Structure formats: structure tokens, C-alpha cells
């Protein structure tokens, strides 16, 4: 339920603020509350992904594109997160989110978790926009694609290698 409250706060802030460019880096502030932790003494892995999702909302709602009717849903196709330091109880942290690029099918995001000058985690997200169950080209929403940054192309190559890599399970009699 706390994620719903966080989402409501983010959306209120977005619509009370002036319209922004979708290409600007957004900053969302959070605190690691005790109910986020379960049995751990640091923010657990799945909560990072939940907060990354919330961190992308200001990009779309701040630019007033989320409700513009160009798409009805966004669906994650891949995510990767590098954990650098744990986020402890009651720690305040900021999530910086930006669109790193797009092609004819996906939008790619780069997101970072910071507290002050300290980087706690950094991640990449690959996401598709859908309308009535069909893919909407990001170029229709954001304009012509530019060459993707090297970090994204390297990540895509590793995804392709993982998809084509097969392994078999041997059964012992």
C-alpha cells in the first residue's frame, strides 16, 4: 500500500509543477521506511525495482505525455540493476531518471540511486509503449531516434547473447 501513497504524492507533485521536457533528468526523493525492509536491515532488491518504476513516472507525467492518449500502457521488457551500497533504515535517497535513448520499438532509461554525493545503485530499463495491446513506436511519441549510447548497445548485445544461449538439463537415471 505504501507504493500507492508514494505514487499519489509523485503524481500530485508532477501536476502541480510546470510542464517539463521528457528529455530532462527527473529527480524523485524517497525515504527507506521500516515497512520497506521486511526481515533485512537494508532495502531489499525487489523494492529497488518498485522504486525505479515510481522514478519513471515524473518523466511521463511531468511532460504531460502519460495522459495524452498516444499510449495506454508501458511494459518493461528488461531491467538490470547494479547494487553498489546498501540503503539502510530511514535513509533519505533520490532516484535520478532519464531517457537514455530509443529505437523503433523500445525506450531505454538510465536510473541512479543517490544519497548526497554517494551512488547506491545504477540501472537500465528497456520499456515498450502499448495502445490497445499493440506496440506504439517511441519515434511516434518522442521523434526520430538518435544513435544509442554504447552502454545501451552493449547491454542489448548481452541480452541477445543470453536469449540465444541454450543449455540442456541432463537427467540422471
Buried (B, 14 or more C-beta within 10 A) or exposed (E): EEEEEBEEBBBEBBEEEEEBEBEBBBEBEBEBEEEBBEEEEBBBEEBBBBBBBBBBBBBBBBBEBBEEEEBEEBEBEBBEBEBEEBBBBEBEBBBBBBBBBBBEBBBBBBBBBBBEEEBBBBBBBBBBBEEEEEBBBBEEBBEEBEEBEEBBEEBBEEBEEEEEEEEEEEEEE
